[in-house]
Amino acid sequence: MKTRPLQLTAIATFFCLLPYFTSAQETIEIRYNADDNSLGLAKLPKKVKHNTTYTLVLKQINSAHVAPFTAVTTSRFVSDIPAILRSIYVGIPDDAVGMNPLGELPTKRVIYLKATNYYRDLANIQRISDDLYLQTRFDPKIEVAKAKKQELFQALGVNSIQEAYAQAVLAKKYLASIQEVYSAQLVNLNIQAIHATEFLEEYATIKSYNESTAGIDYAYLLNFIEESQEASSSLPVASFTATGDVVDVDLEMVDTYTTTKLLKQTLSFATYDNFSFDFSTGFFYNNLVEPEYYLNLTENENGRLYIQEENKSNTDISIGALGHFTYKFLPEWRGGIALGAAISPFDGNLRYLIGPSIIWGGQKQASLTFGLALAQMDELSGAVLSDDQGTYLLEDPGAVPTINKLQSGFFIGLTYNLTNRKQPQNQ
């Protein structure tokens, strides 16, 4: 048996399996472009290092009203075990920030003459909040936020946001209660009475106040003004540790002020600096060729029947599959050891293959492998005699006696995997 292919295979395998593990933390910045509701991905890394924790930070936003929602999915590229390898890989299965709403505050009744003032308080809250939103939408300005807060205090005659909350709740409840009172009195209204016109005008005004303030969350508006005092233009949106073959981050951004969805996008990061196990199928060039013999039935002068070997190619092309245990230097480049088998369409013999392998590609892969090939091949048995003219038999046995023995050789394989699919890992 030839030992050189086995030695080369062992040396290459040793270097391919040198382990290298690191653990660290890094930050990935994503910039939001408000002009076209898009993310600036030009500097976004396409690969992430195995066992490293990454934090995604959203930039050029206003944390006072932008709420990000994320979902992180780590997946492996998997494919079914080729049938020819099931006897080798026994036991391996087929891989087939937002706002916190404030509670309502107590209220009390006040006289009708304050109705317009209460409505003005609510209108001022909305006006000042809208103005602050427009001036700092995706560019937080603490100075502007502080100035708007003081403007709010002056307009409402309060000294704190808590007092503004109480006044807003009181105004809403008062306007609703006054409308109920006017509706009840409207049933018995004497249209000819001297104050009937004034009563109807007041009733219409109160009703319009309630209609225009309905559906507005004043607690949120006041909370937005308060949050804007310490708003930031960057916001951590997700954190993940890179494992598997690829990490997908589903990012959704919502403008909580207008309740509109800004964008929804998936960011993908290919993992490297880890080990991987993959299958591939393809073609294998090898030098294991089973010889064929025949007897020269023309007796020699000494009466010996010499054995002749058929003149045929000394190379073979087989079809088979490999299992690759590799280390990923980069997401699209990996190297390691491969073990598999192939069948020759010419002699039908099974060849076992082992050797170093290089794989390139991500989910779709191609690989180049070389190394040691082993197969059971026929060779002349010990019953055959030989002299200086060759091997011979003294009589015709009907067939040249051979024995089946394990032979070794080399192979070069070009294989591929186009059926890999993403399989999410348990989080």
Secondary structure, 3 states (H helix, E strand, C coil): CCCHHHHHHHHHHHHHCCCCCCCCEEEEEEEEECCCCEEECCCCCCEEECCCEEEEEEECCCCCCEEEEEEEEEEEEECCCCHHHCCCCCCCCCCCCCCCCCCCCCCCCCCHHHHHHHHHHHHHHHHHHHHHHHHHCCCCCHHHHHHHHHHHHHHHCCCCHHHHHHHHHHHHHHHHHHHHHHHHHHCCCCCCCCCHHHHHHHHHHHHHHHHHHCCCCHHHHHHHHHHHHHCCCEEEEEEEECCCCEEEEEEEEEECCCCEEEEEEEEEEEEECCEEEEEEEEEEEECCCCCCEEECCCCCCCCCEEEEECCCCCCEEEEEEEEEEEEEEECCEEEEEEEEEEECCCCCCEEEEEEEEEEECCCCEEEEEEEEEEEEEEEECCCCEEECCEEEECCCCCCCCEEEEEEEEEEEEEEEECCCEEEECCC
